[in-house]
């Protein structure tokens, strides 16, 4: 019975990987940069945007980096219509955990503005007691987001569990000795996730809810 359950967002609670890939590829085209492969973009999902772009495109001049940044934001928020639904079972899981008196939090590579927007769009913000975003802490796989959440909610690492779909989620929890659970429906393969000794790799949020009950 963990006191605090911390979720990644993209690829864990929200099925947004396809839009991230599409928006990044289109942004690269608009910025006259080499278009990254689907696999390359999927690999950086979870990292904060600027470090992720440096991995994909290398160190760019400041003007090019800003252009790419603005193009990506515009594509993801305004132009790209790829659906980004909550994964099946997400609402039930969050309601169930909240009903059990758990503290819930989000640790995401999204910027604060982006997380607030999707919370409003999905009516899910009220489930969470705290959150840390990519523009408020060091990027994953640093454990900074988790350390800040533990301090804010006055919970020890032993009382918390991190849930995510990428190796970056697993790594940041691993650094703190925090228990971690991987979901296989996101962007990183189960074989990669297993290398970081999650308690379990679940194939659905329904399975996760059963495991946490």
N, C-alpha and C positions, 0 to 999 in steps of 0.2 A: 504494500500500500504506500506508494510514493506520495510524499506531501506535495511535490511540485512536478508537473509534467510539462516539458518544454518541446515545442514542435518547430521544425523547419516549416516553411510555407510552400514555396514552389516545388512541385514534385512530390510533396508529402501530403498536404491537405488540399492543394489546388492543382489541377491537371493543366499546367501552364507551359510545360516544356516545349510543345510544338510552336506556340506563339513566340516564345523567346528565340527559338531557332530561326523562324521565319523573319522576325523583326531584325535580328542581328544580320542575317544575310542580306536583306534589303537595305539596311543602313550602310553596310559595306559597299554595296553597289552605288548608292547615292554619294558616298564619300570617296568614290574612285579608288577603293582598296580591294585587294584580293578577297573573294568571297570564301569564307571558311566553310568547311564541310559540316554536315549535320552532326557527325560524331564529335568534331572539335568543339562546336558550340555546346553540345550536351555536356561535354566534359567540364566546362567551366561554370555551369549552372550551380548556383549556391554561393559562389564567390561574389564579393561586391563588384559593382559594374566597372569601375576604372581599372582595378587590378585584372579583372577578367579580360577587358579589352587589350591590356598590355600583353597578356598571354597569347591572345588570338592574333594580334597585329604587330607585336613588338613595340618598342618605344617610339612613339610618334611625336612630331613637332606639336607644340601646344595648340596651334590653330587647327590642325588636322584632328587631334584628339577631341577637341571641343566640338568640331563639326560632327564627328562620328557619334559622340555622346548625345548631342541634340537630335541627330537623325534617328538614333535608336529609340530615344524616349518618345519621339513623335510617332514612329512606326508602331511601337508597342501599345501606346495609349490611344492614339487616334486613328491610325490608318489600317492596321492589321486586324482583320475580323476573325482570325482563328479562335474558336471557342476556348474558354478557360474555366470550365466548370469545377466546382468542388468535387473531390473524389466521392464515389458512392460510400455512404456510411459516415461521412465527416460530421454532419450535424448531430446524428445520433451519438457518435463517440464523444463529441464535446459536451453535449447535454448530459450524458451519462456521467462523465468525469466531474463535471461541475456539480451535479446532484450528489455525488459522493463526498463533496467538500474539498476536492483537490484544488490546488492553485494551478492555473494554466498560464503558459507564457509562449511567446514566439521569439525565435532567434533566426533572422533572415538576412540574406544579402540584399533584399530590396531596400530602397531608400525609404525614409519615413513617409514621404508624400505618397509613394507607391503603395505601401502597406495600408495607410489610412484610406486610400482610394478603394482598394479591393475589399477592405473591411466594410466600407459603406455599400459597395456594390453587392456584397454577399450577405450583409447584415450579420456579421460574425464577430465584430469587435467587442461586443459585450461579454463574450466568453472568456476573455483574457485579462489577467490581473496585471501583466507587465509584458513588455516587448523590447527588443533591441534590433536595430536595423543597420544596414551596411554603411550608412553615413553617420552612425553614432558610436561605432566601436571599430576595432581592428577587424579586418576581413577574416572570414573563415579561411583556413583551418585554425587560426588563433583562437584560444579559449576565452578571449576578452569578453565577448558577448555573454557567455555563460557566467563568467565571474561577476559581471555587472548585475545580471539577473539574480544570482544567488545573494549578492549583497543587498539589493533593493528589497527582496522578499524575505530576507533573513532566514534563508534555508541553507543547509549544508549540502555539499556535493553528494553525500551519501543518502540524502533524503530526496534526491531528484533523479529524473531519467530524461535523456535526450532522445528524440525520435526524428529520424530523417532518412532521406533517400540517397544521400551522397557520401562519399568517403570523407568529405570535409566536415560533415556533421559528426561522423564517427570519430574523426581525429580530434576535434575540439573537446568532445566529451572524454575521450581517452586521456588527454593531457591532464584532466582534473581527477581522474579515477572515478568518473561518473558513469553509472550504468547507461547503456544505450541500446536502442532497438532500431533496426533497419526495416524500411519498407521496400519491397521489390518492384512497386508499380511506378517508380520515378525514373530517373535518368541514368543511374549507375547500376551495373550488373551485380547480381547477388554474389558472384565470386569475388569481386573487388570489395564489396561491403563486408564479407565474411572475414577478410584479412584483419579487420579491426575488432574482432571478438565481440560482436553484439550479442546480447542475451538471446535474441531470436531474430530471424528475418521473416517478416509477415508478408503475405501476398495480398492482403486487403485490410481496410480499416475495421471491418467487422471482426476479423481475426485478432486485430490489435485490441479491440474493445474486450473481447473474451479474455485475452491474455492479461489485461490490466485489471479486470474485475476481481 
